Amino acid sequence: MARLAETEIDYYQEHGYVVPNYRVPDTLLARMRDALDEVLVANPNVRTEQLAGIMTPKSGPGDTVGHQLT
């Protein structure tokens, strides 16, 4: 897990915000994009802003189809 550097913590304490020097690895970002594409295809009649909680299992036939990123 990424952690803030001491300089980032100091900056946060002084300014109240920080932009971490961290980027999501390209491989993970690609997997996340692929998972999102699958969810969008699996839920053609659901508006994108209604897809909150797509990582949870379905609890009924009317639920959206989610994705378990592995």
Secondary structure by P-SEA (a helix, b strand, c coil): cccccaaaaaaaaacccccccccccaaaaaaaaaaaaaaaaacccccccccccccccccccccccccccc
